[in-house]
Structures are given as structure tokens and as C-alpha cells.
Amino acid sequence: MDRRTLLALAAGASLPSLSPQAASRSGVVVNDVSQLNPIEVAEERRPRSTDEVRALLRSSKQPVSVGGGRFSMGGQIAAPDSLHLDMRAMNQVVWFDRASKRIRVQAGMRWRDIQDVVDPADLSIRIMQSYSNFTVGGSVSVNCHGRYVGRGPLVNAVQAVQLVTFEGQVLELSRTRDAELFGAVFGGYGGLGAITEVELELDDNVRIERVVERVPLESYPSFFRNRVEKESNVLLHNADLTPPNFDAPVAVSWVRTDKPVTIAARLVSRGLNYGKEQNAIWAITELPGGDRLQHFVKEREQSKSAVVWRNFEASLDTASLEPRTRMFSTYLLQEYFIPVRNFITFARTMAKVLVDRRVEALNVSIRHSPPDTVSLMKWAPTEVFSFVLYYKQRMTDESSARVRLDA
């Protein structure tokens, strides 16, 4: 497959079928975390090395799909009758250079696993999501972002990627080596091939203090510009909009500090019981007065003094957001990238839609990104605010049909 074809695929062209014959029904079903998108694949394999991925792709006679943590919703992680590569067994460190603040890992490694390696060296991942359960390869595929002020999407913290094409060719890509293809991989959702290794830039792990401020909606863009973006000590930031009206941003900044930590742990412990958080989310979305309960819970938490290590705040677990079961209802995430000039118009329109349609939205988190100058498929071609909507939906066919109708 030549470079022009690869770039065309990354730009949105359809991937040609690798076999004219559909695979027989296998009974192997791949689903994402929402449990709303079951897809039957022809075969599922768990490679442990680049050589295994290369061999599988070279011998494949059907389309190929790639999955990691399976947090992307809407059917992006699998294709019907495909060879599905579950990358989560590729979870090893290739090398770690403390002096240069870089680490190279296999693509199925989760951020939390990397934190275990770099935290003893007082280093921290430069850009990642707000939660640590995602795989690195999956994060590259969606070109994720987090709350890191001024950093933008993940592409800005990656030095190199290793990619295996659908023909089994192993490519080493970087900002200086095949830069066009390097930029096309980010946000490409595996359209160019399977990402097998990623080289990441790291930052120092420092102590950070939470600062909470309530800001009028109309003033938030200027507040961010003057009180967040221009302050070099603000490392993480987001603003929350909550029900019932979604019109009163609560700005949460994490600021570099020399104060002693209020939580001794350097990382959030694995396998914690989040029953209390799960019960609170259920009550907020199911009981009368849930909005008032949510405000009470958030205000009580945010009023507490908090000084933590950067890695502690970066090692949050998605289990704290999970329902106890997805048998009856599921939680979904949507994200909208809005140019700064349209911030107010979009925020007001979105709030009206959520209220009028009685959406069981738990939260809308606002993030910021400068323009992306590297990726081919940019979600931030200009400076944007992103609105991350987290909402609840029933698992019934009727609820799914109503969502499709409303859309």
C-alpha cells in the first residue's frame, strides 16, 4: 500500500475489503464499555509482540479491526466478520530513559501501568486523559486530550510510533521520519494499521493544589484566558456544568505548589471499592431532588483542601464512574469541539437541548485546546473549547429507538 493510499485512508476514504468472501459466523462478540454495540467478529487474537501482529496481518484474508481498552463508543473498535486484534496483552515497557524524560512502551499498555514505572523516578505522563485506564495505542488512535493547560492533544507529547500496516509492513514514524504518516496516525482510529509501540515524553511529578472558583457563563472564556492560560503554575484545569440548568461553570484548577500534600499516596490505589460513588450517581439520576444532592456532594468535596502529587490526580480510575450494573442502564460520553467565538452560543443551546429533552446528564466538563498543528485529521484546527457530556441511558430497545428518533 503506497503513501498516497495510506493518507487517503486517514483522510476518510473507505478501507478496501481484503477478502471477497464474508467470514463464517463465529459467535465471538466484541463490545465497548457502553455495552450498546455488540459486533460479531470472525476471530479474536491477543498478540504479544510486533512480530505476532505482523504475522497475523500478513496471513489475514478478512478485514482487520483493533481494540484496546474498548472505551471508544459507537462501534469504532470492531468490524463485522473481521480479524479482531485485542492489543491488551502487548503491555510491556520497551525502554525507559529517566535522564531524557522519555519512555517507549507497547501500545496495549495502560497509562496506569506506565505510572507505576515512572513515578519512582519522580516523572509524570505529559498528556493523557483524566482517567488512567485507557491504553496508549487507543489514546493515539483517537488523539486524546486531557486537562493539561496549553498542551493540546496527545500528538504533542509523542516522539515516535511503530505501525504495522494491513500488508504486514512495519513502519517507524516520527516528527522527522515520515512526518506525514506520523500525523495521519493520530485520530485515525486504526485506519492505517495497528499501532504496536509508542515513544512518549514525560514531565516532572510535582505537588499540585486544587483551586475552585465559580464563574458566570458569559465570563468563562475571558476567565480562562486571563486566570488560567496566562498563569504558568496552573497545570490542570476544567470547568463543570451541572443540572438542572447547565449554566453556572465551576472552574477547577490544579496549581503547582510547595505546600505539603494532604493525601500521602503518590498514586490512586488499584482495585478500590467505589460503591459509595456508584450509589451517589444512582441516587442523583433516579431519586427526586437528585440535582440538589449532586450540588451538595460536589460542593462538599470541592470545599476540602487538597494538595496531591500530579500522578495521584492523573491516576483516577474509571470504576468510580461506573454503574453497579449495565443491565438496566448505561452511561455514555459525547464530546463537542467548539471554536472559542462560539462558546456562549453553543453552551446555551446545549443546555436548552439537555433540559428540553430531559437528558439524564450527570456532568458537562469543559476543556481547552490550542490549535493542533501536527495531526492530519484535527479536532482542533483552531483554538477550541471541548464540551464533554456524560449522561445516562436505559438499556431498553425503546430507549435506544427514542435516542435515534431524537437525533
N, C-alpha and C positions, 0 to 999 in steps of 0.2 A: 504494500500500500504506500503510495508516494505521499510527499508532504502536502501537496495541494489537496489530495483526497482527505488526509487527516484533518487539515484545517477546515475543510468544508463540513466534515462531520461535526467538528467542535462548534461550528457556527450554526448548526441546527439541521443539517441535512440528515436524511434517514439512513441508518446503518443498513447496508445490504444484507439480505439473508445469506448465511453461509451454507445453507443446505436447502434444496427444493422440497425436501420431504419433512413433514412435521414429525416430531418425536412421539413415540407411543406414550400413553398415559402412565405416569409413574407413581402417582399417589404422594409424591414429595411436594409439600406445600411450604412456600416461603411467605412470611407475613412481616409487616413492620410493627412498631411498638403500639400503634393505634389499634391493631387487630381488625381493621376495616378493609384490608387489601390482600386477602389470601390469593396467591398466584401459584399454580401448579407448574413446576419446572420438570424438565426431563431427568435431571440428575443434579445432585448437590455434592460438591467436593470441598475438602478443607486442606488446601496446600499449606506447607510449612516453609517453603523456600521459593526463591525466584525461579530456580531450575524446575521445580514442580509446576509452577504456574506456566512457564514456557512450554513444558511438555504437554500440559492439558490443552493449552490453546492451539498448539500445533496439530494435535490429534483430533480436535473438536470438529464435528460435522454439523453442528447446530449453532444457533446464536448463543452468545455468552452474556450472562449478567453477573454483576459483582455486588456483594454486600459486606458491610462491616458491622457496626453497632445496630444497624437497622432502625435508626431514629428518623430517617427521611420518610415523610408520609406521602401517600398518593400513588403508590405503585412504582416509584422510581428504582427500587433496589432489585427488582426481579422482572423477568420477561417470560411469558408462557412458553413452555417446551424448550427452555434454554438449559445450557450447562451453567449452573449457578456456582460461583466461587465464593465460599464463605471464608473471608480473609482473617478471621479472628484467631486462627492458630499461628499466624505469622506475627508474633508478639514479642520479638527479641530486639535488644539493642545491638546494632551493628558496630558502632563505636561511639565513645563519649570523650570529648576533649574539653576538660574543665577550663584550661587556660584561654582557649579561643571562644568559649561560651557557645559551643555547638554540640549537637548530638544527631546521630543518624540512626534511624530505627526502621524496623519492618512496618509496613503500612497497617497491619492489623492490631498494632499496639494501641492501647487506650491512653489518654492523657494522664489518667491516674497512675498507670504503671510507670510512665516517664517521671512523674513527680517523685515516686519512690526512689528513683535513681539520682535525680538532680538535687533534691532537697538537702541531702547530707553535704553537698558541695556549696550550699547557700546560693543556688541558682533557681530560676523560675522560668516557665514557658512564656515566651514573649507574647504570643497571641493564641487564644483558644476560646471556646465557648464558655459560658458562665458555669457549666457543669462538666465534670471530668470523665463521664462515661463513654464519650464518643471515641471512635477510632481515628487515628491520624489520617489514614487513606480516605475514609469517608469525609473527614473535615476538609481535605484538599478538594475532593470531588465536588463539594458544594461551595467551596471557598468561604468557609465560615468566618464569622467575626465574633467579637465579644464586647466587653465593656471598656477596653483599653483605649484611653483617650489619645486621639491623634494617630493611632496605629493602623486603622482601617482593617481590611480583610486579611486572612491568613497568608495569602500570597506574599505579603510584605515581610513575613518572618521565615520564609522558606528559601534556602540556598540552592537546593537541588532535589530532583525527584528521579526515581527509576521507574520506567514504564515498560510493560510488556504489551506489545500490540496484538491484535487479533490473529496476526500471522505468526506470532511467537518470536518477534524480534525484540531484543532487549535494548532500550534506549536510555542513555544517561542525559538528562536535561537540566540546564541551569540558566541563570540570567545571561551567561556569556556563551553557553554551548546550546545551540538550537533554541535560542530565546523565544522564537515564535511558538514552537511547540510547547515550551515550558509555560508560556502564558495561556495556551489553549487548554492545558490540563486542568487548571483551576476553574471550578464551576462547570466542568464538562460532564459530570455525573457518569464517568467511566466510558464516555463515548469514544475515546481514543484508545482505550485498553485498560489493563489492570495496573494500578499503582502498587508497586511492591516495596519500595523503600523511599524514605523522606529524610532530608537533612534540614534540621531546624536551628534557628537562632534562639539563644536564651538571654535572659536578663538576670540581674541580681534579685535575690529574695530579700525583701525588706519588710519592716513593720509598717502597717497602714491603719489609719483611724477612720471610722465611719462618721460622716457628717451629713445630717439630714436637714433639708430645707423645703418648705412649701412655697411654691411659685405660681403666680397667676398664669393661666394657659397662654395668654397673649404675650407674656413677658418671657416665656421659656427660651425661645431662640436667642434673644439678647443675653439672658442669664447664662446660657451655656457658653456663648462667645466670650463674655467678659469674666465670668466667675469660675469657669471650668477649663475651657480650651486654652486660655492665656495663663493659667496657673500651672507651672511646671511640676508642682508637688502633687497634683491630682492625677492618680494613676488609673483608677477605675471610676466609671460613672454611668448611671442610668436614671431615668425618671419613670415613676409608676403612675398609671391612670387606673383607678378602680371604680367599681359600680357604687352608686346607681347611675351617675351622670358622666363619668369618664372625662371630667373637665377640670380637674384640680391636680396638676402634677406634683408629685412628691419626689424631689431630687435627692438622690443618694450618691454621695461621692466618697471614695476611699482615698485618703490623703497620706502621703509619706510622713512619717513621724519618728521621733526618737523616744516617745513615751513607752513605758513597759507594757507588754501585752496583757490583756485581760483574760485571754484564753491561752493556756500554756501549750496546747497541742500545736504542732507545726503543720499537720495535715488532718483533715477530717477522717476519723476512723472509718474503716470499711465495715460493712455489714451491720450498721446501726439499725435499731428498730424505729421506724418513722410512723408508728401507729398514731401518735398524737397529732402529727401534721396531717396524716390522711383523714383522721376523724374531723379535724378542723375544716378541711376542704369539703368534705361531705356535708357538714353542717352549714357551711357558707352557701352551698349551691342547692340545698334541699329544704332547709328549715325557714320558716317565716322570720324576717329580721336578719337574714344572712348577711346583708350588706353592712349592717351595724356591727355584727360580730366580726366581719373582716376588718373593718376600720379599727375596732378595739384591739384585735390581735396584732395588726401591723403597727399601730401606734405604740403598743406596749413593747414590742420587740425593738422598734427603731429608737425608742427613748432610752434604751440601755446604752451605757458607754461601751464601746467596742474598739479595741486595738488588737489586731491579729497579724500574723505573718501573711504576706501576699499569697504564699502557697496554700495556706489554710482557706482563704476565701476562694481560691481557684480550684479547690478540690471538692466542691459541693457535689452531692450525689443526686441523680435524677429520681432515686427512690423516694425522696422527700416530696416529689410532685405526683407520685403515682396514686391511683385509686387502689383500694384494697383488692378489688377485682375489676376486670374489664368485661365481665359477663353481662352487666346491665347497662353500663355507660362507659364512655372512653373520653380521654382528654386529648385535644388536638391543638396544633400550633400552626399559625399562619403568620407570614411576615410581609410587610409592605415597605418599599423603599421610596421615600418621598423627597424631592428636591426641597431645599430649605425655604424657598419662596412660597411653597405650597403647604407649609407646615400647619398653619392655623386652619385653612380651608379643609384640609384632609382630616385633621383632628376633630373638628366639629361635625363633619359629615359622617365620619366613622362612629362617633358617639351616638349620633341620631339613629344610625342603622342598628347599632347594638341595642339601643333602648327600644326602638320601634319593633324590632323583630324578637325582642325578649331573649336575646342570646345569653346563655349562662356563662358569661365571661368572667374568669377569675381575675384577670390582670391584663393590662397592656403595658409592656415595657418599652420605653423609648431609648434608642441608642443613636450614636452619631458616627459617621464615617467621612473622612476626606475623600477626594476623587481617587479612584483606582486607576493607576497608570500602567499596569502590567498585564492584567488578565485580558484575554480575548473577549469573553462574554462577561461584561462588567455589570454588576448590580448597582455599582456606584460610579457611573460615568461622570457625574458631577457630585459635589458635596450633598450628602443626604442625611436625613433622619430616618431611622428604621423603626417601624411600629410592630412589635412582636405581640401578637394576640394569642392568649392561651385560654381555651374555652372548653366547655363540657358538651358532649353529645350522647344521646341514647344510642344503644346498640341495635335497636329495632330496625326492621326494614322500613317501617313507616317514617321514622326519624330521618333515615338516610334519603328517602324519597323526598321528604319535605325540604331538606337541605339542597338537593338537586333542583327542586322546583324554585326555591327562593333565589338560587344562583342565576 
